[in-house]
Amino acid sequence: MKAIFTKTHFSNRIIWILALWFLLYELVDGLLILTVGGLPGQLIPNQSAGLAFVLEYYTPLLVSCVFFILLCLIVKKNRFLIDTFRPSKEGRSMKMLGIGLLLGFLTNFFCILCALIHGDIKLYPDFSASQIPLMAFALISVFFQSTSEELWCRCFLYDRINVHYPLWVAVLINGVLFGLMHCFNPGVTALAIADIAVCGISYSLLRWYTGSIWTCFGIHTMWNFTQNFLFGLPNSGLVSEASVFHLDASTALSNWCYSYEFGVEGALPAVFIDTLLAVVILWAAWKKGRLGELLESRESRGEMPVMASKKTPVVEFPEQ
C-alpha cells in the first residue's frame, strides 16, 4: 500500500479554496446576477405575477452557470472540473438526471404528505391549461437555479477540496456551507439550517455514489419545483405567485411537519428524509465495499499531480 505525506501547494489548501469560493460565488457571481440577471425581467412588458416571480428569483441564475463554465475554461487549474458536468456521449448523464428528478419529487412529496396528514397545511387545485407555458419556463429556470448551486457546491467545493483532502472532508464542508448559504432567507430557523446542511451532505454523498453531478442537478431541481410550483409552498422562504395547487395560507400552521414561513424544509420530516437518503447511500456503499473511498483524495488515487510545497519533500512509502 502506498501512502503520500506532503504539504500541498497553497492553492489546494482548504482556507484558500473557501476564500476563493466566497469571493467568486458570493461576491463576483452575486454582483453579475444583480447587474445582468435582471435584464430579461426589464425587457419583457406586462408580466404576470407568476412570470415576474420566476424572472426575479430563478431565471437570473443562468448567468451564474455561464460564469462558472467560463471560469473553468479560462482558469487552467479549474479545467478538470469540466469533466464533472460535461454530458456523456453514452447518455448516462441524462439517465442520472432522470433518477435525480424522481428522487427530488419523491423526497419532497414525502414531506408535503406528512404536513397534509398532520393537518398543518391545506391545498386546493389552482391550475388551468393557460399556465402550461409558464410552468415549463419555470421548470427550466429552476434547473438553472439549482444547477448553479450544485456547480459551486457539489463541483467546485467538492472537487477542489478533494484534490488533496479525503472525500469525507469535502462532503462535510459542503453540508455546513450549504446550510449557512440559507441563513438570510425569509423565515429561516435553526432547524431549517440544520436540515439544509444535512441535505448538502446527502447530495454530496449522492454525487459520490452515483459518480454523476447530474443526479444532483435533478434532485435539487425537482425538490424546488415540486414544493414551489406544483404545490405552491415556500421554497426556502420564497413563495411562488403561480402553482398547480394553492396553499390556504390562512389555515397553515407552524408545527413539527411544517414551517409557516420557510416551508417543509424547516420541519422534521425533511431532516428525516435527507438523513435517510444519506444513510441509504452509505449502506449501499458499505455493501459494495466502497466506504474506503471516503478516505481518499484525488492525489492519493493518482488522478491529480501531487503539488508539494517547495519546503516540504514528498515522502513515499513503498508498496508492501
TITI-77224 format. One line per field, with one value per residue (C-alpha): residue number from 1; x, y, z. Coordinates in pm, 1 decimal. Layout:
% TITI-77224
nr = NUM, ...
x = X, ...
y = Y, ...
z = Z, ...
END
This chain:
% TITI-77224
nr = 1, 2, 3, 4, 5, 6, 7, 8, 9, 10, 11, 12, 13, 14, 15, 16, 17, 18, 19, 20, 21, 22, 23, 24, 25, 26, 27, 28, 29, 30, 31, 32, 33, 34, 35, 36, 37, 38, 39, 40, 41, 42, 43, 44, 45, 46, 47, 48, 49, 50, 51, 52, 53, 54, 55, 56, 57, 58, 59, 60, 61, 62, 63, 64, 65, 66, 67, 68, 69, 70, 71, 72, 73, 74, 75, 76, 77, 78, 79, 80, 81, 82, 83, 84, 85, 86, 87, 88, 89, 90, 91, 92, 93, 94, 95, 96, 97, 98, 99, 100, 101, 102, 103, 104, 105, 106, 107, 108, 109, 110, 111, 112, 113, 114, 115, 116, 117, 118, 119, 120, 121, 122, 123, 124, 125, 126, 127, 128, 129, 130, 131, 132, 133, 134, 135, 136, 137, 138, 139, 140, 141, 142, 143, 144, 145, 146, 147, 148, 149, 150, 151, 152, 153, 154, 155, 156, 157, 158, 159, 160, 161, 162, 163, 164, 165, 166, 167, 168, 169, 170, 171, 172, 173, 174, 175, 176, 177, 178, 179, 180, 181, 182, 183, 184, 185, 186, 187, 188, 189, 190, 191, 192, 193, 194, 195, 196, 197, 198, 199, 200, 201, 202, 203, 204, 205, 206, 207, 208, 209, 210, 211, 212, 213, 214, 215, 216, 217, 218, 219, 220, 221, 222, 223, 224, 225, 226, 227, 228, 229, 230, 231, 232, 233, 234, 235, 236, 237, 238, 239, 240, 241, 242, 243, 244, 245, 246, 247, 248, 249, 250, 251, 252, 253, 254, 255, 256, 257, 258, 259, 260, 261, 262, 263, 264, 265, 266, 267, 268, 269, 270, 271, 272, 273, 274, 275, 276, 277, 278, 279, 280, 281, 282, 283, 284, 285, 286, 287, 288, 289, 290, 291, 292, 293, 294, 295, 296, 297, 298, 299, 300, 301, 302, 303, 304, 305, 306, 307, 308, 309, 310, 311, 312, 313, 314, 315, 316, 317, 318, 319, 320
x = 0.0, 138.2, 89.0, 198.9, 256.5, 328.9, 222.2, 27.8, 51.9, -124.3, -393.0, -507.2, -542.8, -891.1, -855.5, -761.2, -1040.1, -1301.9, -1177.5, -1184.2, -1532.7, -1661.9, -1501.0, -1617.4, -1959.2, -2088.3, -1936.3, -1846.5, -2121.7, -2377.3, -2282.8, -2315.7, -2661.1, -2775.9, -2644.4, -2701.1, -2952.4, -3230.8, -3225.6, -3489.9, -3735.6, -3676.3, -3719.1, -4049.2, -4350.8, -4680.0, -4556.5, -4795.8, -4721.1, -4612.5, -4373.6, -4231.2, -4155.4, -3972.3, -3774.2, -3672.0, -3573.0, -3485.7, -3401.1, -3107.7, -2913.9, -2842.8, -2578.3, -2418.2, -2399.2, -2238.9, -1990.9, -1891.3, -1831.5, -1623.4, -1423.3, -1341.4, -1240.0, -1023.5, -850.8, -626.2, -632.9, -1013.0, -1038.2, -1056.6, -1393.4, -1542.3, -1526.6, -1753.0, -2053.8, -1984.1, -2275.2, -2160.2, -2193.2, -2346.5, -2645.5, -2559.4, -2584.7, -2947.0, -3020.2, -2870.8, -3066.8, -3386.2, -3303.7, -3235.3, -3565.2, -3754.6, -3571.5, -3638.7, -4011.6, -4040.3, -3842.3, -4024.7, -4366.6, -4299.8, -4250.6, -4561.7, -4766.8, -4658.7, -4770.8, -5105.5, -5176.6, -5079.5, -5316.3, -5054.4, -5148.1, -5446.1, -5405.8, -5656.5, -5625.1, -5540.3, -5441.3, -5552.9, -5415.2, -5301.8, -5040.2, -4858.4, -4608.1, -4531.7, -4480.9, -4245.6, -4046.7, -4041.8, -3902.1, -3619.2, -3544.4, -3546.5, -3299.8, -3063.0, -3100.5, -3044.5, -2761.8, -2585.5, -2581.7, -2473.1, -2187.9, -2049.2, -2101.7, -2101.4, -1849.7, -1615.4, -1600.3, -1635.8, -1368.5, -1123.7, -1116.7, -1092.8, -777.2, -566.4, -807.7, -1011.5, -1354.9, -1535.2, -1386.2, -1533.3, -1869.9, -1881.7, -1775.1, -2033.8, -2308.2, -2202.9, -2164.1, -2483.2, -2673.8, -2504.5, -2582.8, -2950.3, -2900.0, -3056.9, -3358.0, -3701.8, -3833.1, -3519.6, -3483.3, -3206.6, -3391.6, -3411.3, -3035.5, -2970.7, -3192.7, -3029.9, -2686.9, -2793.8, -2935.3, -2596.7, -2424.9, -2672.9, -2645.6, -2264.6, -2285.9, -2525.7, -2273.5, -2003.1, -2204.2, -2357.8, -2042.7, -2250.6, -2331.5, -2631.5, -2810.1, -2766.3, -2890.6, -3204.8, -3284.7, -3225.7, -3433.4, -3733.8, -3726.8, -3752.1, -4001.2, -4227.2, -4272.0, -4273.8, -4460.7, -4650.3, -4781.1, -4739.4, -4537.1, -4247.3, -3911.7, -3661.7, -3898.0, -3984.0, -4349.4, -4436.2, -4704.8, -4817.5, -4859.9, -5065.6, -5203.1, -5280.0, -5189.6, -5455.9, -5213.4, -5481.0, -5504.4, -5135.5, -4961.6, -4602.6, -4555.5, -4313.4, -4421.2, -4426.2, -4281.2, -4531.9, -4269.4, -3997.2, -4195.1, -4130.7, -3754.3, -3792.1, -3956.1, -3859.6, -3981.2, -3728.3, -3449.1, -3563.6, -3582.3, -3247.4, -3084.0, -3244.1, -3106.1, -2754.6, -2787.4, -2916.1, -2626.2, -2371.1, -2533.8, -2529.8, -2164.7, -2079.8, -2246.6, -2028.2, -1712.2, -1676.6, -1667.3, -1288.7, -1323.1, -1433.3, -1081.9, -913.3, -811.7, -760.3, -385.9, -383.8, -578.9, -327.0, -589.0, -405.2, -33.8, 95.0, 184.9, 408.3, 531.0, 891.2, 1000.0, 848.3, 959.6, 724.3, 769.2, 650.4, 626.3, 686.2, 412.7, 404.5
y = 0.0, 340.3, 646.9, 1002.1, 1257.1, 1606.7, 1963.1, 2064.3, 2372.0, 2670.7, 2669.9, 2324.0, 2422.5, 2445.8, 2804.5, 2921.4, 2722.1, 2858.6, 3215.7, 3173.5, 3019.9, 3308.7, 3569.9, 3415.3, 3281.7, 3510.0, 3835.2, 3829.6, 3587.5, 3769.7, 4103.7, 3959.1, 3822.7, 4159.9, 4356.7, 4119.2, 3866.2, 4119.7, 4222.3, 3968.7, 4098.1, 4456.6, 4372.6, 4182.0, 4414.6, 4344.5, 4049.7, 3840.3, 3799.6, 3438.8, 3525.6, 3819.6, 3584.8, 3335.7, 3609.6, 3766.6, 3464.1, 3180.1, 3285.1, 3514.9, 3211.5, 3121.8, 3397.1, 3205.8, 2885.1, 3069.4, 3243.4, 2909.2, 2747.6, 3044.7, 3030.6, 2664.4, 2735.0, 3037.6, 2919.5, 2626.9, 2480.5, 2453.1, 2288.7, 1939.9, 2043.2, 2049.9, 1670.8, 1668.9, 1820.3, 1754.1, 1537.1, 1185.9, 1063.8, 737.1, 919.9, 831.0, 1194.0, 1211.6, 883.4, 1020.5, 1343.4, 1139.6, 944.9, 1271.8, 1424.7, 1121.3, 1134.2, 1507.0, 1460.6, 1162.0, 1317.2, 1649.7, 1488.1, 1278.2, 1598.1, 1759.4, 1445.4, 1447.7, 1810.5, 1731.4, 1426.2, 1614.5, 1895.9, 2169.2, 2272.4, 2259.2, 2258.2, 2332.4, 2285.4, 2613.0, 2525.9, 2598.8, 2494.9, 2853.1, 2804.9, 2523.8, 2754.3, 2932.4, 2602.2, 2479.2, 2803.9, 2781.7, 2426.8, 2537.7, 2838.7, 2628.6, 2396.4, 2691.9, 2799.8, 2450.4, 2373.7, 2694.8, 2594.0, 2241.0, 2362.8, 2585.2, 2336.4, 1979.4, 2062.5, 2348.8, 2294.0, 1916.8, 1853.8, 2129.1, 2016.2, 1650.4, 1718.1, 1698.3, 1616.0, 1299.6, 1292.6, 1297.3, 1643.4, 1772.9, 1614.9, 1764.6, 2114.2, 2104.0, 2038.6, 2308.2, 2579.2, 2476.2, 2528.8, 2861.6, 2984.2, 2998.3, 3188.8, 3507.1, 3353.8, 3475.4, 3289.3, 3082.0, 2888.8, 2686.0, 2366.4, 2480.6, 2547.0, 2207.1, 2035.2, 2212.8, 2120.4, 1753.7, 1795.5, 1925.1, 1621.4, 1377.5, 1543.3, 1527.2, 1156.7, 1110.6, 1280.0, 1043.5, 721.2, 771.6, 926.3, 1193.9, 1550.1, 1528.9, 1329.8, 1632.6, 1866.0, 1654.4, 1604.1, 1971.5, 2093.2, 1873.9, 1936.3, 2312.1, 2284.1, 2040.6, 2249.6, 2592.3, 2541.7, 2214.2, 2260.9, 2635.3, 2608.4, 2829.8, 2727.7, 2823.8, 3105.5, 3219.2, 3179.3, 3138.4, 3352.1, 3063.4, 2692.5, 2383.7, 2372.2, 2666.6, 2680.9, 2810.1, 3030.7, 3140.3, 2788.0, 2687.7, 2611.0, 2601.8, 2259.6, 1969.5, 1885.9, 2236.7, 2584.5, 2857.8, 3096.6, 2861.3, 2561.0, 2188.4, 2245.8, 2395.1, 2084.7, 1739.4, 1523.8, 1699.1, 1628.4, 1266.2, 1211.0, 1382.4, 1180.5, 863.5, 936.4, 974.7, 655.5, 453.0, 573.9, 484.9, 144.7, 72.2, 182.0, -44.0, -339.5, -274.5, -223.3, 139.8, 321.0, 335.7, 580.4, 845.3, 837.5, 903.2, 1221.1, 1269.1, 1287.8, 958.5, 793.0, 924.8, 1135.9, 1463.0, 1550.1, 1591.8, 1960.1, 1974.0, 2295.4, 2385.9, 2343.8, 2002.3, 1698.0, 1423.5, 1115.3, 792.1, 456.2, 163.8, -83.9, -370.9
z = 0.0, -93.8, 121.7, 42.9, 316.3, 197.1, 236.1, -67.3, -286.8, -126.7, -398.6, -280.3, 84.6, 232.3, 354.4, 4.3, -162.4, 80.8, 33.9, -344.1, -331.2, -123.4, -349.9, -676.6, -575.3, -304.6, -434.7, -806.5, -906.5, -691.9, -848.9, -1200.3, -1120.2, -987.0, -1285.6, -1577.4, -1448.4, -1414.7, -1782.8, -1905.5, -1649.4, -1761.0, -2130.5, -2102.5, -2074.1, -1897.0, -1692.7, -1492.1, -1121.7, -1180.8, -1464.4, -1269.3, -977.5, -1199.7, -1376.3, -1046.5, -839.2, -1078.7, -1436.7, -1339.3, -1212.4, -1577.0, -1550.8, -1264.6, -1470.3, -1764.0, -1532.2, -1378.4, -1717.5, -1835.5, -1513.9, -1576.8, -1936.5, -1855.7, -1537.5, -1625.2, -1272.1, -1287.7, -1628.6, -1480.7, -1332.8, -1684.1, -1693.5, -1388.0, -1562.3, -1932.4, -2062.5, -2151.0, -2507.6, -2385.2, -2239.1, -1877.9, -1770.8, -1883.5, -1704.8, -1384.2, -1431.8, -1459.3, -1143.1, -964.3, -1080.6, -948.3, -614.5, -585.1, -634.7, -400.6, -114.5, -131.0, -175.0, 136.3, 338.9, 190.9, 255.6, 621.0, 654.1, 487.0, 702.4, 1018.1, 920.1, 908.3, 553.3, 317.8, -60.0, -337.0, -715.7, -885.9, -1240.3, -1594.4, -1933.0, -1991.9, -1719.8, -1903.5, -2084.3, -1756.4, -1572.5, -1846.7, -1831.7, -1451.5, -1465.6, -1697.0, -1477.4, -1158.9, -1333.6, -1385.6, -1023.1, -883.0, -1125.6, -1023.0, -656.6, -743.7, -965.1, -691.9, -407.4, -541.1, -816.7, -723.0, -345.9, -366.6, -629.2, -536.0, -171.2, -270.0, -474.6, -157.9, 126.3, 190.4, 32.2, 367.1, 432.1, 105.3, 191.0, 540.8, 433.8, 154.1, 406.4, 650.6, 385.0, 204.9, 528.4, 602.9, 249.7, 350.5, 676.7, 542.2, 365.6, 478.7, 783.4, 834.4, 1161.6, 1325.6, 1230.7, 867.5, 854.2, 1012.7, 754.3, 459.8, 598.2, 614.7, 263.5, 143.3, 293.8, 138.7, -205.3, -182.3, -97.5, -389.1, -619.3, -492.7, -503.4, -849.3, -992.0, -1164.6, -1063.6, -1296.8, -1027.5, -800.9, -1075.0, -1096.4, -727.5, -644.4, -940.7, -871.6, -497.3, -557.1, -843.4, -659.4, -347.6, -513.9, -842.2, -809.2, -454.3, -403.8, -81.8, 25.8, -122.6, 146.8, 238.7, -117.4, -217.2, -586.1, -746.8, -969.2, -893.5, -977.8, -621.4, -397.5, -29.4, 206.0, 398.8, 648.0, 789.7, 763.2, 1092.5, 1206.6, 1358.8, 1356.3, 997.8, 852.2, 898.8, 813.1, 674.1, 548.6, 427.2, 465.7, 474.0, 821.2, 971.0, 1096.2, 802.7, 577.4, 828.2, 839.3, 462.8, 396.0, 672.7, 539.0, 191.9, 333.9, 541.8, 244.2, 28.0, 296.5, 349.1, -25.6, -42.0, 253.5, 80.4, -224.8, -20.0, -126.2, 209.5, 191.1, -99.0, 151.0, 298.3, -35.5, -214.6, -587.0, -524.2, -335.6, -618.1, -871.6, -1051.0, -990.6, -982.6, -627.0, -583.8, -278.4, -122.4, -201.2, 159.5, 218.7, 18.3, -87.4, 127.7, -26.5, 145.6, -90.1, -154.5, 92.4
END
